[in-house]
Amino acid sequence: MVLSYPRMALDSLCGRPLGRKRICRTFSDCTNGPRSGLRSGCFPLDPAERGSEDAEALQRTKAQARGGSGRKP
């Protein structure tokens, strides 16, 4: 949860509503990244990570594993 929603504890402690769209939905990119030699991160949900080089590299790796080109349509 910390990777997808690092401010969750602060929001909760301060009585703010939780950002439900930021709560981990187990896309597994945070663990698949390191398995592919990349750093860990919540690439789908964290705006700071979404367009990173590691996010793009992971998408290519996942597409190759599926037999695709790695490029988004």
C-alpha positions in Angstrom: 0.0 0.0 0.0 2.8 2.4 0.7 4.0 2.4 -2.9 0.6 3.1 -4.3 -0.6 5.5 -1.6 2.3 6.8 0.5 0.1 9.4 2.3 -2.5 6.8 3.4 -1.5 6.8 7.1 -1.3 10.6 7.2 -4.7 11.0 5.5 -6.2 8.5 8.0 -4.5 10.1 11.1 -5.6 13.6 10.0 -9.3 12.4 9.5 -9.2 13.0 5.8 -11.2 10.6 3.5 -9.1 7.9 1.9 -8.3 8.2 -1.7 -9.9 5.0 -2.8 -8.4 5.1 -6.3 -4.9 5.1 -4.8 -5.4 2.0 -2.7 -3.4 -1.0 -4.1 -5.3 -3.2 -6.5 -2.5 -5.8 -6.8 -1.3 -5.1 -10.4 1.9 -6.7 -9.2 4.2 -4.2 -11.0 5.8 -3.4 -7.6 7.1 -7.0 -7.4 7.5 -7.7 -11.2 9.8 -4.7 -11.6 12.6 -6.1 -9.3 12.1 -9.5 -10.8 13.0 -7.9 -14.2 16.0 -6.1 -12.8 14.2 -2.8 -12.4 13.3 -0.9 -9.2 10.1 -1.3 -7.4 7.3 1.2 -7.7 3.6 1.5 -8.2 3.8 2.3 -11.8 0.0 2.1 -12.6 -1.2 4.3 -9.7 1.6 6.7 -8.7 1.6 9.7 -11.1 5.3 10.2 -10.4 6.1 6.7 -11.5 3.6 6.2 -14.3 5.8 7.7 -17.1 9.2 6.7 -15.7 11.7 4.7 -17.8 11.3 1.8 -15.4 7.5 1.8 -16.0 8.0 1.7 -19.7 10.7 -1.0 -19.5 8.4 -3.1 -17.4 5.5 -2.7 -19.9 7.9 -3.9 -22.7 9.0 -6.9 -20.5 5.4 -7.9 -19.8 4.4 -7.5 -23.4 7.3 -9.7 -24.6 6.3 -12.3 -22.0 2.8 -12.3 -23.6 4.2 -12.4 -27.1 3.5 -8.8 -28.0 5.6 -5.9 -29.1 5.5 -3.9 -25.9 4.0 -0.9 -27.5 0.6 0.4 -26.5 -2.0 0.7 -29.2 
